[in-house]
Amino acid sequence: GEIVDYKNLLSNTKRNCGGGLTPWNTWVSCEEWKRGQCWQVSADPNSQNYLMAQKTMIGGSQGGRFESVATDNRIEQSPVFFATEDSKFGAMRRFQANSTGWHSLHTDGDLT
């Protein structure tokens, strides 16, 4: 492909690392610092959430040093997101959404 545009979609975050693609074509960006969070952003200018990054529930209330996110979408109505932490004894977080789409990462779900 060819780059057709470039915009800053996320600001006021620290040490963003990898992240991962969601099944609905948004991106989850991971902050890699002590109490970092995972942020969902949309790069689609036709989306109602374009340029409106929002903190997800993946990081939990305490945050972490997040590296990347992967999604298991075998159960389409309830996708599971895995976030890795970049530290010596870093955990893997698991968040199972109760629905799909933008709001599913910001509302009910199970974080383990």
Secondary structure, DSSP 8 states (H G I E B T S, - for coil): -----------S-SSEEEEEE-TTS-EEEEEEEEEE-EEEEB--TTSTTBT--EE-STTTTT-EEEEEEEEE-SSTTS-EEEEEE-STT--EEEEEESS-SGGGGTSSEEE-
